[in-house]
Amino acid sequence: MSKTIAINAGSSSLKWQLYQMPEETVIGKGIIERIGLPDSISTVKFGSKKQETIKDIKDHTEAVQILMNDLIDLGIIADYAEITGSGHRVVAGGEIFNDSVVINDEVAKQIADLAEYAPLHNPANAAGIRAFMTLLPNATHVAVFDTAFHSTMPAVAYRYPVPDKYYTEHGVRKYGAHGTSHMYVSQKAAEMLGKPLEELKIITAHIGNGASITAVDGGKSIDTSMGFTPLAGVMMGTRSGDLDPSIIPFIMEKEGIADITEMISILNKASGLQGISGISSDMREITASWEAGEARGVLAFEMFVDRIKKYIGQYFAVLNGADALVFTAGIGENSFFVRKAVIDGLSWFGLDIVDDLNVVGADGIISSENAKVKVLVIPTDEELVIARDVEKLKK
Ligand code: ADP
């Protein structure tokens, strides 16, 4: 019996999914939230059952220990040794990692050292990895990088027009994110369209709380909207996306913000849908406000759609035309309002949407049969990609 656990560790959370491999059956999944805060919550779902435990969990190491104990106590596994692989989503792989790798001490250190590029995420990823390496010394541990799929971008796309040495000496370039998701949905789109991926030009729109759009040519990412960090690109739940950098010192002076870290935090956590609407970062609440005709909700919704449309337009140019557009992630999969508003503004490009297909729970093609560019909704599954990569790299 071989089981693989896929781990997605955030700064204060740890999401996991346990698979029976190679069958790819999910036998349990859960999330530990509020790590490092009082009253951390661990939720475990298995079969039709659900358990929720509230207790203080001080760090990721303790979270992993609690998770493993839960798996035993709930009878999901009988012995730690049943888990022969762990796969870890790592946010920043820099220019070092172009693909998933088996983690040894050196790789673990490199991941921790890449914290400069993802200060909130890589330390959490590294802590999760270390905890699993300690608890499961005989398992294969694999790192799956959010940036790896974008390593095929050409320099013309990934370089910023700033002095050369910022790149050559400090690695300032576009790295992108959500790579695992963009890769998964582009491959799945090719399957659904019944065409070889190598022959397709696809624009993938991963629109969740974090959002990014990617231009995929023949299965390879050639441009993506997130940048040096996930702050760039389209407007998001709480992130601004692209803006004129001159705004930063201007606002700092006007608002008496002395610390640049605080300013960056405002752009990451208090901007986007949240900042414009003043209501929420959650698209469900924004949509309700938009439907009710509330001015700030309407503006937030329309700006959100506008930024997505513009990036899709850019990528039609980058790809010199496209065969398909894919929507995925929380908003892309669920919000038919956002999908419709985006597509309605892109009819000149040969996009359309069939209202009867553009529904809650849509999965597959939602454009008309004769549409020049197919529009698809594909639920992403980053955990499955992680589990598959572990299986592929297992000793
Ligand atoms: P992340 O993984 O980046 O935190 P998700 O991919 O889970 O985010 O997406 C979260 C977003 O999806 C939220 O804005 C939420 O409102 C939106 N969402 C989830 N379900 C729906 C729905 N039924 N209708 C509209 N938006 C939805």
Boltz pocket constraint, residues with backbone or C-beta under 6 A from the ligand:
constraints:
  - pocket:
      binder: B
      contacts: [[A, 207], [A, 208], [A, 209], [A, 210], [A, 211], [A, 237], [A, 281], [A, 282], [A, 283], [A, 284], [A, 285], [A, 329], [A, 330], [A, 331], [A, 334], [A, 335]]
      max_distance: 6.0
